[in-house]
Amino acid sequence: MATITAALSVTSDVTEYGIGISKTMTMTKAGTNTGLEKATGLVRKTLTSINEVDLLTVGSGTVTDVTSTVTAANKLYIKNINTDSSEYFTVGLGKASTGSAKENFDMADSNERSVELGRLYSGDFMIIPWSATATNYNDVFVKPSVATSMVIEYMVFYEE
Amino acid sequence: MATTTASLTITSADLVGDALSLSSSSNLNKAGTTTGLDQTTGMAHVYLTATTSIDLFPILPASPAGQNKQSWVYICNKATDETHYVTITIANTIIGQLYAGDFLWMPWSQIAQYADIELAPSTAAAAAGIRVEYTCFHEGLTLPTSADS
């Protein structure tokens, strides 16, 4: 078993009294104190079109052996490492359109569900739990805002 | 202009052959700018005793105030029992489970109605009671219209 920790710190003067977050989590298997043992490694991708593409496809590629039960405790880290403040990646869950148009936001379609989570602008990062339950539901897609070279890095920590 | 800085460090001495250490830091800015986000919901702390799925932030209308703007969400499961978890959902799609001590940090697109971020305690967590903390830094969020007027 491995010990993997993620420490988040947020400092803000957005209110007169400020807001601070300082939180460390140890990544463990679902419902246990046993650490996660698997990781994809830090993946770096350069995207040169505005096509919406899968970054992670449940059950294939770098995450072929990821546990895909709904209660799994997988963790996903993604970072936009570009420097232009106006350029961003749209990150979402579900089926990627594979084209320049976004897949329709359609939570009723059981086969092609697609939902946008948020946008990572230059330097932004995110860390979320990832259920990886089913292809086309929990695939992770990204869509660059521009067709010039944009670089994204990501890593999955997961249960097997 | 406010300055909000988020930093994340992921480390492990024994996951792979060499020590792993990833460090990231960024300022939270308004969409496409270098101007800092200037609004927040404040840090909320709730105690939940039912498995009912709840919206953490005001229900998004058809055209949210935060549409095409930037928002950041933090959610932390404050439970100490490792079997107690909460399920985080957006638009009827499960993002994942936060077990005791877990947190998430993610951008949030208030793109449209139904893109609300929802949370549901597990059965065991609800039975025991579970504490959750959450906040949102943003540049626009539609608040509910008063029903008293």
Interface residues (C-beta under 8 A of the other chain):
Chain A: A2 T3 I4 T5 A6 A7 L8 S9 V10 T11 S12 D13 V14 T15 I19 I21 K23 M25 T26 T28 A30 G31 T32 N33 E37 A39 G41 L42 V70 T71 A72 A73 N74 Y77 K79 S85 S86 Y88 T90 V91 L93 G94 F105 M107 R113 V115 E116 L117 G118 R119 L120 Y121 G123 D124 F125 M126 I127 I128 P129 W130 S131 T133 Y137 N138 M155 F157
Chain B: A2 T3 T4 T5 A6 S7 L8 T9 I10 T11 S12 A13 D14 L15 V16 L20 L22 S24 S25 S26 N27 L28 N29 A31 G32 T33 T34 G36 L37 D38 Q39 T40 G42 M43 Q70 S71 W72 Y74 C76 E82 T83 Y85 T87 I88 I90 A91 N92 T93 I94 I95 G96 Q97 L98 Y99 G101 D102 F103 L104 W105 M106 P107 W108 S109 I111 A112 Y114 A115 T135 F137
